């Protein structure tokens, strides 16, 4: 133990702190890692454990200045890289949840919103179902390992002692955010189209039979059509989430370029 402590220098301590700065945003933003269902203390312990494992490898050949200005700039850079990486992956799961919110609004479940245990916010029933399906797929396909492996590869793109190209970083984040609504529509499109066609059909029926109470008949019909299409499309949604997760990790790595 004494020999191990003698080999531990201030460079190792700086490498550990900087590594923790890049890993910490993962447990604040990224899906599953930032879940409110995981205690904050457990997330903190996991972040420190990953940093302990990464820092001897990623900081082996790096040399850091020990003055406050240099360390502050490096720490700010590490936090920025970690936020960008986690945000791009989170956009995928936010799009899945937004798809559920679109369906809640179109079917009518948005009138009775409940507390979502994953995001700790008010959301509709279908939005919660889609969020839970996203987390389930994330766990089944080993998404946590994909994310940690992708985070490790960020050190190949931007080492601890290098600065990222801010233009590429902001462009990647902007691209992920701009595709947010498109991805939500891709997930919700089959069910949304079926519900819209159901509304059109009952609109025609109301013109032909004005005495029919369309609201009393149409609302249960929309729920039935929505649930049937959701059940039929969920396997495809799960496949889509798996494919998009790998693309999100790849896109996050492409945004990291050394200045």
C-alpha positions in Angstrom: 0.0 0.0 0.0 2.8 2.4 0.8 4.5 1.7 -2.5 1.2 2.3 -4.3 0.8 5.7 -2.5 4.3 6.7 -3.3 3.6 6.2 -7.0 0.5 8.3 -6.8 1.4 11.8 -7.9 -0.4 15.0 -8.4 -0.7 14.2 -12.1 -2.7 11.1 -11.3 -5.0 13.2 -9.1 -5.5 15.8 -11.8 -6.2 13.1 -14.4 -8.8 11.5 -12.0 -10.6 14.9 -11.4 -10.6 15.7 -15.2 -11.9 12.2 -16.0 -14.7 12.6 -13.4 -15.6 15.9 -15.0 -16.3 14.2 -18.3 -18.1 11.3 -16.8 -20.3 13.2 -14.4 -22.7 14.7 -17.1 -23.5 11.1 -18.1 -25.2 10.6 -14.7 -27.0 13.9 -15.0 -28.3 13.8 -18.6 -27.9 10.5 -20.3 -30.8 8.0 -20.3 -31.0 5.3 -17.6 -27.7 6.7 -16.0 -29.6 9.8 -14.9 -32.8 8.1 -13.9 -34.5 9.4 -10.7 -35.2 5.8 -9.7 -31.5 5.3 -9.1 -30.4 7.0 -5.8 -28.1 10.0 -6.2 -25.5 8.4 -3.9 -25.4 5.3 -6.1 -25.0 7.4 -9.3 -22.2 9.3 -7.6 -20.4 6.1 -6.5 -20.8 4.7 -10.1 -19.3 7.8 -11.6 -16.3 7.8 -9.2 -15.8 4.1 -9.9 -15.7 4.6 -13.7 -13.4 7.5 -13.3 -11.0 5.5 -11.2 -11.0 2.8 -13.9 -10.5 5.3 -16.8 -8.0 7.8 -15.3 -4.9 5.6 -15.2 -5.4 4.7 -18.9 -6.5 8.0 -20.4 -4.1 10.1 -18.3 -1.0 7.9 -18.6 1.0 10.0 -21.1 -0.6 13.4 -20.4 1.1 16.2 -18.6 -1.0 18.9 -16.9 -0.2 22.3 -15.6 -1.1 22.6 -11.9 -2.0 26.3 -11.8 -5.6 27.3 -11.2 -6.3 28.8 -14.6 -5.0 25.8 -16.6 -6.9 23.3 -14.4 -10.1 25.4 -14.6 -9.9 25.6 -18.4 -9.3 21.8 -18.7 -12.2 21.0 -16.3 -14.5 23.3 -18.2 -13.5 21.6 -21.4 -14.1 18.1 -19.9 -17.6 19.1 -18.6 -18.5 20.5 -22.0 -17.4 17.4 -23.9 -19.3 15.2 -21.4 -22.5 17.3 -21.7 -22.4 17.2 -25.5 -21.9 13.4 -25.6 -24.7 12.8 -23.1 -27.1 15.3 -24.7 -26.9 13.7 -28.1 -27.8 10.3 -26.7 -30.6 11.8 -24.5 -32.2 13.4 -27.6 -33.0 9.9 -28.8 -35.0 9.0 -25.7 -36.6 12.4 -25.6 -37.8 11.8 -29.1 -39.4 8.5 -28.1 -41.1 10.2 -25.1 -42.3 13.1 -27.4 -43.8 10.5 -29.8 -45.8 9.2 -26.9 -46.9 12.7 -26.0 -48.1 13.3 -29.6 -50.2 10.1 -29.4 -51.6 11.1 -26.0 -52.8 14.4 -27.5 -54.3 12.8 -30.6 -56.0 10.0 -28.8 -57.2 12.1 -25.9 -55.1 10.7 -23.0 -53.5 14.0 -22.4 -56.5 15.0 -20.3 -55.4 12.6 -17.6 -51.7 13.0 -17.1 -49.8 11.1 -14.4 -46.4 11.4 -12.8 -43.7 9.7 -14.8 -41.3 7.9 -12.4 -38.4 8.1 -14.9 -38.4 11.8 -15.6 -40.3 12.9 -12.5 -42.6 15.0 -14.5 -46.2 15.0 -15.7 -46.9 12.9 -18.8 -49.6 10.9 -20.4 -50.1 7.2 -20.3 -48.8 6.4 -23.8 -45.8 8.7 -23.2 -44.9 6.6 -20.1 -45.4 3.4 -22.0 -43.0 4.6 -24.7 -40.5 5.8 -22.2 -40.5 2.4 -20.4 -40.2 0.6 -23.7 -37.2 2.8 -24.5 -35.5 2.0 -21.2 -36.3 -1.7 -21.5 -34.8 -1.9 -25.0 -31.8 0.1 -23.8 -31.1 -2.5 -21.0 -31.8 -5.5 -23.2 -29.4 -4.6 -26.0 -26.7 -3.6 -23.6 -27.1 0.1 -24.2 -25.3 1.0 -21.0 -22.2 -0.9 -22.2 -22.5 0.9 -25.6 -22.6 4.3 -23.9 -19.6 3.6 -21.6 -17.6 2.2 -24.5 -18.5 5.3 -26.5 -17.4 7.5 -23.6 -14.1 5.7 -23.5 -13.6 6.3 -27.2 -14.1 10.1 -26.7 -10.7 10.1 -25.1 -9.2 8.8 -28.3 -10.9 11.7 -30.2 -10.2 14.4 -27.6 -7.5 13.5 -25.0 -7.4 15.0 -21.5 -4.7 17.5 -22.5 -6.3 18.6 -25.8 -9.0 21.1 -26.6 -12.0 20.2 -28.8 -13.1 22.0 -31.9 -16.0 24.1 -30.6 -17.5 24.5 -34.1 -17.9 20.8 -34.7 -19.1 20.2 -31.2 -21.9 22.8 -31.4 -22.8 21.7 -34.9 -23.3 18.1 -33.7 -25.5 19.2 -30.8 -27.5 21.4 -33.1 -28.0 18.6 -35.6 -29.2 16.2 -32.8 -31.6 18.8 -31.5 -33.0 19.7 -35.0 -33.7 16.0 -35.7 -35.6 15.7 -32.4 -39.1 16.3 -33.9 -38.4 14.3 -37.0 -37.5 11.3 -34.9 -40.6 11.7 -32.8 -42.8 11.7 -35.9 -41.1 8.6 -37.3 -42.0 6.7 -34.2 -45.6 8.0 -33.9 -46.4 8.2 -37.6 -48.3 4.8 -38.1 -50.5 5.3 -35.0 -50.9 9.0 -35.6 -52.1 8.4 -39.2 -54.6 5.7 -38.1 -56.0 8.0 -35.5 -56.3 10.9 -38.0 -58.1 8.6 -40.5 -60.5 7.5 -37.7 -61.3 11.1 -37.0 -61.9 11.7 -40.7 -64.2 8.7 -40.9 -66.3 9.8 -37.9 -66.4 13.3 -39.4 -68.0 11.8 -42.6 -70.4 9.7 -40.4 -71.5 12.8 -38.5 -72.4 14.6 -41.8 -74.4 11.5 -43.0 -76.0 10.8 -39.6 -76.3 14.1 -37.6 -78.3 12.4 -34.9 -75.4 10.2 -34.0 -73.4 11.3 -30.9 -69.9 11.2 -32.5 -68.1 12.1 -29.3 -69.6 9.2 -27.4 -68.7 6.7 -30.1 -65.6 8.3 -31.5 -63.5 8.5 -28.4 -63.7 4.8 -27.5 -63.0 4.0 -31.2 -59.9 6.1 -31.2 -58.6 4.4 -28.1 -59.3 1.0 -29.6 -57.6 1.9 -32.9 -54.7 3.6 -31.1 -54.0 0.6 -28.8 -54.2 -1.9 -31.7 -51.7 0.1 -33.7 -49.4 0.7 -30.7 -49.3 -3.0 -30.0 -48.6 -3.8 -33.6 -45.9 -1.1 -34.0 -44.0 -1.5 -30.7 -41.7 -4.3 -32.0 -40.7 -2.0 -34.8 -40.2 0.9 -32.4 -37.9 -1.3 -30.3 -35.8 -2.2 -33.4 -35.7 1.5 -34.3 -34.4 2.4 -30.8 -31.7 -0.2 -31.0 -30.5 1.1 -34.4 -30.7 4.7 -33.5 -28.7 4.2 -30.3 -25.7 3.0 -32.2 -26.1 5.9 -34.6 -26.4 8.3 -31.7 -23.1 7.1 -30.1 -21.4 7.3 -33.5 -22.8 10.8 -34.1 -21.6 11.9 -30.7 -18.1 10.7 -31.4 -18.0 12.4 -34.8 -18.7 15.8 -33.2 -15.5 15.5 -31.2 -12.5 16.8 -33.1 -9.2 18.2 -31.7 -8.8 21.9 -32.3 
